[in-house]
Amino acid sequence: MKPIYLSMLLWGMTTATAEEVYSVDRYIPTNLELAFKNEDKIYAEVSDFKIEHFVLMSSETGLRQAVITLTNHAAGRRSLQAEHLLATLADGSRVFPELTKLNFEGGQTLTLTADFGQSDFPILTVNTREH
């Protein structure tokens, strides 16, 4: 009886701790200009943040993430929020990330991982909207 209970406990632990595996998507130039219609007028909020570069990733189940390096171009401290970043997907839709507010000192550059949820379509680009 004990070996069965132990094997069931171990099986439960492996399934409970299983995580998504992400793969880096093909390289897409950062300066990619897309011309999808934006009838809903969805834009990133104006900020002092500039994306230096990003790497796009996805899982087999369609979860989308981006590793993004950003610089705060203001002289003072600024807080990066989800509304400052906007991804454009291959179907033309726009998605804001699930992101916890992150503080930057003036002129500071940081790299973060942003989660853009699940989609059948890959992310083509990630943008900010500078002053």
N, C-alpha and C positions, 0 to 999 in steps of 0.2 A: 504494500500500500504506500509506503514512504517513497519508493522510487518513482511511482506514477505522479504523486503530488509534486515532487521535486522537479520532474521533467515538465509538468504543466506550469509550474512557477517560472522556470527558465524560459519556456516558450513565451509566456506572457511578458517577460522582461524584454526579450528581443523585439517583439512586435511593438511594444509600447515605446521603445527608444529608437525605432527606425526613423531616419530622417530622409528628406528628399536629397537626391544627388543632382547637382547642377553641372552642366557642361557649358563651356564658353562658346558662344555663337560665332559665326563667321565675322571677320572684321568688316566693319562698315566705317567709312571715313567720317570723322567728327564734323566736318564741314558740309555734310550732305544736305542739300536743299530739296525739300519735299513740297508739293503743291496740292495736297489733299484739301478738299472743301472743309470749312470749319463753320458750318451754318449755326451751330450752337454757341459760337464765339467763346470757346474754351481756350484760355491762355494761362500761363504761369503768372503768379503775382510778381509785380515789379520788385526787384531787390538789388542788393549790391553784390550778389554772388555771380561768379562766372565759372562755367564748367571748363576745366583744363583738358580733361579727357575722360572717357568712360569705356568700360568693357561690359558687354551684354551677356547674360547667362540665362539658361532655361533648363527646366527639368523635363523628364519624359511625360509627366502629367500636365505640362503646360504652365507651370509656375514660372513667372518672369522676374528677374532681378537685374540690377545694374550696379557695378562697382564704379563709383563716380569720384573723381578728384575735383574739388571746388576751391576757389579762392574768394575770400571776402575782400572786395576792393575798397571798402570804406576804411576810414582812418580809425573808427571806433568799433566797439564790440557789436556784433549782430547775431541774431538767432535764425538759423535755417529751419524752415518749416516745410511740411509736405507741399503746400501750395506754391512754393518757390521752384519746384521741379515738375516737369511734365514730359511724359513719354508719348511718342506717336507710334502706334502699332501699324502693322502691314495692311490692315483694312481701313486705315485712316482715322480710327478712333484715338482719343486722347485719354490718358490715365495718369492720375496723381498717385504717388507712392504712399504706402503705409510707412510713416516715418516718425520717429520720436524727435522732438525739437532738439537741435544741436547748436551749441554756442560756439562762435568763432571770434577770436580777437581780431583787431584791425590788421588787415594784410595777411592774415593766417590762411594757410592752405591745408586742407584735410581730405582724406579719402574715407568714404563710407560705402556701405552696401544698402541699397534701397530696394524694397520689395514692392513690385507693381502688380501683385495678384496673379490670377490665373486667366489665361486666354489661349484660344486656338491659334492666334496670330502672334508672330514674334514682334519684339520691340525693334524699331528701325533707328530711332534717335531719342535722345533725352535733351531737353532744353531748359534754360532759365530765361528770365526776361529782365535784362539790365536796364537801369535808368537811362 
